[in-house]
Amino acid sequence: MNRWQSILVLLPLIWTVAIGQTADKEIIKLGTIATEYSVWGQVLKQMNAELVKQSNGKLEIRFYFGRDEQDLVALLKNKQCDAVSLTAVGLGQILPAIAALGMPMLFSKYAEWDYVKEDLTGEFVKRFDLTGHTFLGWADLGFVYLFSKERLKTQSDLQKSKVWAWTLDPVAKAFVQAAGREPILLPIESVLTSLINNDVQTVYAPPLACIAYQWHNQVKYMTDLRLVVGIGATIMDKVRFDGLKNEHKSLLQELTKKYHKQLVKRIRESNEESLRVLQERGLQVVSVPHIEEKKWLRVSVRVQNQFVGQLYEKALLEQVRGLVQRYRYTNK
């Protein structure tokens, strides 16, 4: 038997061994709007490293970073992606009722959101399950603020500005309209150019995102009004999840819970650090007088009520409001 005949004889054996080494390995394809080197991306990679280690290489996540939110929703629905990490805007295309947690000025501090989240996670796990998805964990984006080229503290100030709203975000659009201004609707990727050209003068974002999108180079002020907690979460196709081995299901849920908690902590810390850096670079934080804050709150309540029957039922909104009030009463 010559050299080439030997190779031909061995090829089937080599192929069989290769298949034996990979046949029982499960790979989860996960898409996310986060970039690979963002805080979100770093934590997800750490989670995957432990997942691979604890499963002895039998379970692994393959990431697709920096994807468009709407594209991710389509990929998940078309079964081209097993799992996705999305903001409330993307999640709302799968479960509209998630908007009840992302209404303007529902929460004034993280502790209120954490209290509501702990109480209602089980409810949203069930709701996602009914849409054909398995809920894996929450991930905050941080409190969202208005960033502007001119000082902005009142609704009259807002009405004089060119205000951006994300094309995919009906709540932001409604909020700006309720404050008396027709927003300029743009995709996120168009905002920086519009700021540079002065086609947009006011944007909204957490401080960390304001830096990440490079909007901070075009704005001078941040209005000290906590508009909303930017909510994010990771969900997985239920059929794909149910198809995992039982031990892999348990391990995946255990580690996603652990690392999403770490992610929330790190993003909150990063937002605080980002705001500090922005102020050092000259960003001015504009205080809102209490009387003006009450006016903003009235606008927010109108927007909250506006989406009853469109995105969520009244009972769910009242449940969220009730939990916030209960927290405030017990933590005076």
Secondary structure, 3 states (H helix, E strand, C coil): CCHHHHHHHHHHHHHHHHHHHHCCCEEEEEEECCCCCCHHHHHHHHHHHHHHHHCCCCEEEEEECCCCHHHHHHHHHCCCCCEEEEEHHHHHCCCHHHHHHCCCCCCCCHHHHHHHHHHHHHHHHHHHHHCCEEEEEECCCEEEEEEECCCCCCHHHHHCCCEEEECCCHHHHHHHHHCCCCCEEECHHHHHHHHHCCCCCEEEECHHHHHHCCHHHCCCEEEEEEEEEECEEEEEEHHHHHCCCHHHHHHHHHHHHHHHHHHHHHHHHHHHHHHHHHHHCCCEEECCCHHHHHHHHHHHHHHHHHCECCCECHHHHHHHHHHHHHHHHHCC
